[in-house]
Amino acid sequence: MIRISRMADYALLVVFKMRSCEQLVTLDRLCELTRLPLPTLRKLMRALTHNDLVKSVRGPRGGYKLSSQPDQISIAEIIEAIDGPIALTECAKSDGGDCQIASTCELKENWNIVNRLISNALHNVTLDAMGNMPMDVKRLKSALVKLPNQSS
């Protein structure tokens, strides 16, 4: 089954909720908005801040805000902040992974193409797009990069 982690799913929810917050938002407020437990939010915010998707402001009037506009943040960036680079198979990892049969596998190149297609799709879906119902599929299709050796 191809699936993002629960923590990445939660991070998407948190950042999605933050997109409509004009002011700094506190962890307590994020708990109310998302219904996620405080320890989970702390862990998520640490990762999102570390990956420069969210800015943290300390102090009694502190809180969090998005580092960029919602139309500039892709869902892939959020997923990668939590789960690391998108890789459907071991051989699709950027470091080549740890596949025992990579040198003789006939599927490796095609898996890399499939991985790039899915990664490109996720990089072309922004927080703003996720908030539009239904999502603009035509815009998404036109944004996908045509891969080499692919016919129309």
C-alpha positions in Angstrom: 0.0 0.0 0.0 1.3 3.4 -0.9 0.6 5.7 2.0 2.1 8.7 3.8 2.7 8.4 7.5 0.2 9.4 10.1 2.6 12.1 11.3 2.9 13.5 7.8 -0.9 13.5 7.5 -1.2 15.3 10.8 1.5 17.9 9.6 -0.6 18.5 6.5 -3.6 19.2 8.7 -1.7 21.5 11.0 -0.2 23.6 8.2 -3.6 23.6 6.3 -5.3 25.0 9.5 -2.5 27.6 9.8 -3.0 28.9 6.3 -6.1 30.9 7.4 -4.5 32.3 10.6 -3.6 36.0 10.2 -1.9 36.3 13.6 0.7 34.1 15.3 -1.0 30.8 16.4 -0.2 29.2 19.7 0.2 25.4 20.3 -2.9 25.5 22.5 -4.9 27.1 19.6 -3.5 24.5 17.2 -4.7 21.8 19.6 -8.2 23.3 19.4 -8.1 23.6 15.6 -6.7 20.2 14.9 -7.8 18.1 17.9 -4.3 16.7 18.1 -2.5 16.1 21.4 0.0 18.7 22.5 3.0 16.3 22.5 2.3 15.4 18.9 2.0 19.0 17.9 5.3 19.9 19.6 7.0 17.2 17.6 5.4 18.3 14.3 6.2 22.0 14.9 9.8 21.2 15.7 10.1 19.3 12.3 8.2 22.0 10.4 10.3 24.8 11.9 13.5 22.9 11.3 12.5 22.6 7.6 11.7 26.3 7.4 8.0 25.7 6.6 6.9 27.4 9.8 8.5 30.2 11.8 8.5 30.2 15.6 8.3 33.4 17.6 9.3 33.1 21.3 7.9 35.0 24.2 4.6 35.6 26.0 3.0 36.8 22.7 4.8 34.1 20.7 3.5 31.4 18.5 3.9 30.0 15.0 3.2 31.3 11.5 3.8 29.9 8.0 7.2 30.9 6.5 5.6 31.4 3.0 2.2 32.1 1.5 -0.1 29.0 1.2 0.2 29.1 -2.6 4.0 28.7 -2.3 4.0 25.7 0.0 3.5 22.3 -1.7 2.2 19.3 0.1 5.3 17.4 -0.9 7.4 19.9 1.2 5.3 19.1 4.2 5.4 15.3 3.7 9.2 15.4 3.1 9.7 17.6 6.3 8.2 14.7 8.3 8.9 11.5 6.3 12.0 12.5 4.3 12.3 12.3 0.6 9.5 10.7 -1.4 10.5 7.3 -2.5 8.1 4.5 -3.4 10.7 1.8 -3.5 14.1 1.3 -2.0 15.8 1.9 -5.3 13.9 5.2 -5.8 15.7 6.7 -2.8 18.0 9.6 -3.7 21.0 7.6 -2.2 20.1 4.5 -4.2 18.7 2.8 -1.2 19.7 -0.6 0.1 18.2 -2.9 -2.5 19.9 -6.3 -2.8 18.9 -6.7 -6.5 19.2 -3.2 -7.8 22.1 -4.0 -10.2 20.0 -6.6 -12.0 16.5 -5.4 -11.5 14.6 -4.7 -14.8 12.0 -2.5 -13.0 14.4 0.0 -11.4 14.3 2.6 -14.2 10.5 2.5 -14.5 10.1 2.7 -10.7 12.2 5.9 -10.8 9.9 7.3 -13.5 6.8 6.5 -11.5 8.4 8.0 -8.4 9.2 11.2 -10.2 5.7 11.4 -11.5 4.2 11.1 -8.1 6.7 13.4 -6.5 6.1 16.0 -9.3 2.3 15.7 -8.7 2.8 16.3 -4.9 5.2 19.2 -5.5 2.5 20.8 -7.7 -0.3 20.7 -5.2 -0.2 23.7 -2.8 -1.9 24.3 0.4 -4.2 26.7 -1.4 -5.1 24.0 -4.0 -6.0 21.6 -1.2 -8.4 24.2 0.1 -10.3 24.5 -3.2 -13.1 22.1 -3.7 -12.9 20.4 -6.1 -9.2 20.7 -6.8 -8.2 22.1 -10.2 -7.1 18.9 -11.9 -6.4 20.6 -15.2 -3.9 22.9 -13.6 -2.2 20.0 -11.9 -2.0 18.0 -15.2 -0.5 21.0 -17.0 2.1 21.4 -14.2 3.4 17.9 -14.4 6.7 17.7 -16.2 6.8 15.5 -19.3 9.4 12.8 -18.6 12.0 11.8 -21.2 11.0 8.9 -23.5 7.3 9.4 -23.0 5.0 9.8 -25.9 1.9 11.9 -25.8 
